[in-house]
């Protein structure tokens, strides 16, 4: 079992992570060859498909073996936060696309589930943070049902991390401090339209973006009143490592009293 100290991880920018990658690779026995393998298997876009010869898709034949590694109880950290930090650092070190991208799944007031991808922007033992429009579908869902599920699909490493917990709104000053670090164009985009609402055309977005640019010309862009962040406070984690012949390694951390965690292996 692994143990160690834990420091908050600010995922954006990634410089604090990169400064520790060599230590990460040695500490967790992360294979350096993984980065080369990931790079070699990247798909180049745009794709060119000859529809005349492509034929019908046969999804049932689309499969591969998972051979990157194994996950054992002996190699797990006692804390899911520390284990997640190790894996996040390895994902960044491997150079996979968008390692901080995560699916956020929520349920609305009618009990209908929905998912979308956002970027993880902060992480410590208190929770996993992201930012959004407070008028968005996800924000409305969280207001009625604060429990959400996060999913990190690190498929190029044959890994997944699933996190279940309660979403809590971050203090306005925390959101404002982060908003000030965003690129100016992203700050302006936060003012454009109401997220998840119907719009007439793409031109509406472009025209409004240009108008907001003119409005804030020569001055700092303030954070919109209906914009902010959430932190997801986990009470359950799952770490998934793909295994050969579909014999995957899955470990679950479930929170117990006094901030302890019950760790158990799950069948594939």
Secondary structure, DSSP 8 states (H G I E B T S, - for coil): -B------B--SS-HHHHTTHHHHHHHTT--THHHHHHHHT---SS----HHHH-S--GGG------S----GGGSBSSHHHHHHHHHHHHHHHT-TTTTEEEEEEE-TTS-EEEEEEE--EEETTEEEEEEETTSHHHHHHHH--EEEEEEEEGGGTEEEEEEEEEEE--HHHHHHHHTTS-HHHHHHTTSS-TTS--S-HHHHHHHHHHHHHHTTTS-----TTEEEEEEEEEEEEEEE--GGG--EEEEEEE-GGG-EEEEEE--
